[in-house]
C-alpha cells in the first residue's frame, strides 16, 4: 500500500515515495488484525496518490510556484481565509503525524532491544532536525533514496510468508467491507496515512528545489561565450 513511482522528464530523474513510519505501523496493524482484507485498498490508493502527486509536480514545473503560493494567487479574500483555515488544520495534522513517526521509530528500536522508545524518538527527532538545518537538499534526497531501497524487503517477506496466492489475488480485486466501527476506523487510517496532504506540498517543493538547483548549476551566458 506504500507508493513508489518515478516521473521521468528531459534532464530530470525524480522519485516520489509515501511510506513513513506511521504508515508502516498502520499497515502492520491492519494486516495483523484483518489479514488480507485490506489488500483491495492498494488498487484505490495507489492511483489516487500517483495522480495527486503528478499534478503537484506538473504545476510546480509549469508555474515555478508551490501549492501554497498557487492557492494564495488563485483565491480571493474569502477563499484565502478558507485556505488559511485548512492550512492551520494541516499544520496540526502534520505535527501529530511527525510525532507518530518519531514514536514508531522509537518503538521499532525498542523491539530490537536497543533501548527505551522515548530515547530513540528523541534521537531521531534531533538527527532529522540537524539534517534539515545543516544538510543540503541533494544530501537529504540521497539519504531518502538509500532508505527507500529497504522497501525491497516487502517483496521478499511477501514471497516467504505467503502461501495462499489465490487468496491474495481475490482480496486484491474483490473489496471486503465490514460495516462496523473498528473496520471503518482502520479504513480511514489507511486512506489518511497513504494519501497524506503533506506529501503533495512536499512533492511541489521538491520539484521547485530541483529546478533551482538546475538553474544554479547551469552555465551563465558570459561563461558560455
N, C-alpha and C positions, 0 to 999 in steps of 0.2 A: 504494500500500500504506500510505500515511500515512492517518491518520484525522482527520477534522474533522467535528464534528457539534454541533448545538445542542440544548439542553434548555430549553424554554420553560415557565415556570410563572407564575401570577399575581404580578406585581410583580418578576419577575426576567428577566434576559437573560444566559444563561450559555452560553459556548462552551468546548469542550474540544478539545485538539489533541495529537497524538502524532507529532511529526516533527522529531526532534532531529538535529544534525549527524552523529552516529554512525549514525543510521538512514538518512540520505541516502547516506552512504558505503556502507553495506551494500547498499542497493537498487541503487546505481550499479555496485558490483562484481557483483551478481547479474545485472544487465542486460548488462554488458559481456562477461561470461563465458558466460552461458546464454541470452542473448537474451530471448525471450518465455516461456521455460519456467516461470518462477515466477509468472506472472500469476495462476494459479489460487489462489495463497495469499491474494490480496486478498479473495476470497469467504469464506475461512476466518477470517482475522484481523480483518476489519472487524466482523462481528457479535460476535466474542469481546470485542474491546476496547470496543465500544459497550455491550454488556451489562454487563461488569465495571465500567466507569466509571459507568454509570447506577445500578448497585447501590450503589456507593460514595457517589454523590451523594445518593441517596434515604435511605441510612442516616444520613448526616450531617444531612440535612434533618429526618428524623423523630426522631433522638435528641439532636442537638446535640453529638455527640461524634465524634472522629476514629477511624480504623481502629485505631490503637494503643490508645486508651482502651477501645474496644469489646472488643478482644482481651483486654486485662487484666481487664476486668469479667466477660467470659464464661467464661474458662478458669480452672480450679483450679490448685493449685501445680504439678503435673506439666505441665499444659498451658501454664502461664506459662513454664516452663523451655524447652519446645519452641518457643514463640513467640519467646522471647528469643534462642534459638539462630538461628532463622530471621531475626530482625532483624539479628543480627550479620553473617550471610551477606549480607543485603540491603544493609547499610552498605558492606561490601566491594565488592559488585557495583555499587552506586551510585557509589562513589569511582572505580572503574575506568571506569564509563560517563561520568562527568564529565570524567575525564582524556581519554578518547577524543573526547568532544565538543570539548574545547578544542584538541586536536591537529588535528582535522578543520577547525576554523575557521582555525587557522594554516596548514594545508595549502591551504585554499581561497584564502587571501590570497597564499600563495606562488605558486599557479598564475596569479594575476593580476599577478605580478611586483611585489608590494607590499613584499616583504621576507622574511626568514627565517621558517620555520614557528614556531620556539620563541618569537620575539618577539611575534608576533600571538597565539599561545596564551596567553602571559603577559599581554598587554594585555587580551585578552578575559576572562581569569580575574579580573584586578583590577577591570575595569569592572563585571562582573557582581556581584562581591563588594561593591563600593561601592554599587551599586544596591540590593542586598538589605538592606544595613545601614542606608543613609541614605534610601532611597526608600520610598514608601508602597505599600501593596498595590494601590491604584487605579492608580497610575502604572505599576507593573510590568505590571499586566494590560493597560493601554492600549498599552504598548510591544510586548507579546507579540501583541496583536491586530493591530497595524500590521505586524509582521514576518510574521504569518500570511498576509497578502494576497499575499506572494511565491508562495504555493502555486498561484496562478492561472497562473504561468509553466509549471507542469507540463502543464496542459491545452494551452497554446499550443504548447509544444515537441512534445507528442504529436501534435497536428494537423499540424505542419510536417514532422516526420521520419517519420511513419507512412504507409506506402503499401499495406500489406497488412492491411486492417481485418478481413478474414475470418480471417486468421491470429491477430490479436489476440482476436477472439471465440472462436476454437477453443481457444487456450491459456488463456483465462479460464475457460471452463466445463468443459474436459477436463483433469484433472490429469495432469501429466507428471512422472513419478518415475523417478529413476535410483538403483539400489542400489550406490552407490559412496561412498567416504569424503568426497570433496570436495563432492558434491551434498548429502549429508545434513548436512554441516557448514554449508553455506550455508543450508539449510532451517532448521536450528536457530538460526542467526544472525538470519534474517528473523523467525522467531517470537519470539525473545528481544528484538530491538530494537523490535518493534511492540507486543507485549503485555508491556510492562515493568512490574514491580511498583511502581516508584516513582510511576508515573502514577496508580495507584489511591490511594496515600497523598496525592498532590498533589490529586487530584480531591476527596477528602474535606476536606482542609484548605482548599481554595479555596472550597468551599461554606460552610464554617464562617466564613471571613473575610467573605464576602458577607453572611451572616446577622448577624454582629457589626456590620458597617458599617451595615446597615439599622436595627439597634436603636439605634445611636448617633445616626443621622440622624432617628429618629422623635421627634416632639414629646412631652415629658413630660406627664403628666396635669395638672400645675399650669399649664403653658403653654396647654393646650387649653381651659382654662376662660375 
